[in-house]
Amino acid sequence: MSEQIHISPDGVKYRLVAYKTTTPTKDTSVKQITVDSTTIEVIVSDSRLLSVGSQWGHVAMEIDGIVYSRAHEEYVKVDKNTYFYGGFVNLTNGAIRTGGNLWRDNVGLVLRVSPTEKEKVKRELERRVSVDRAFKRAHPGESTYSLFDNSCSSNVADVLESIGILAHDPRWFPTPIAPAEIDAVLEKSKRLARKNYYPKQADH
């Protein structure tokens, strides 16, 4: 039997391995298989040398319109519109007004996940925000941020890999993980459904 390749609407390639009869019928027409899936988005932001903390770029995760972003000061949870366009952001010990994230280019890597995987990722992100806020309430002037094991990139990689999505290059040291590394690995992932672009705006 010659090798047969099928390409899904999302561009994923599948190779025919075998035929298997699943129902006792003579109907040989192609049957539609419905797979219960949903998506999450990993937002990778460009770097800018002039900004402290932004020399290597930034990575955040969006689920159901909420962006989870491990900043240097603390783990931030904000709606997607505010994340990009600015507005008030609630922090542990108050609120600040930000100008958004469109002072640099951003790409959103939309990944296919099951509803169970999505819920697992959301629970873990909520847990990490909660743990960080508990620390900030007890130590207002300090931060748990670490380039090696508690950065924007390491948090995203940890959470994705908890559901089996590789997010770092296994050929190199496990830490630190750069935003560019996450971008390069996810670009090749079979979970990648599409890319969204959020270009830099001139007035930022």
Beta strands, then each sheet from edge to edge (+ up, - down):
strand 1: 5-7
strand 2: 13-15
strand 3: 38-45
strand 4: 58-63
strand 5: 66-70
strand 6: 75-79
strand 7: 87-91
strand 8: 94-98
strand 9: 106-113
strand 10: 192-198
sheet 1: 1+ 2-
sheet 2: 6+ 5- 4+ 3- 9+ 10-
sheet 3: 7+ 8-
end
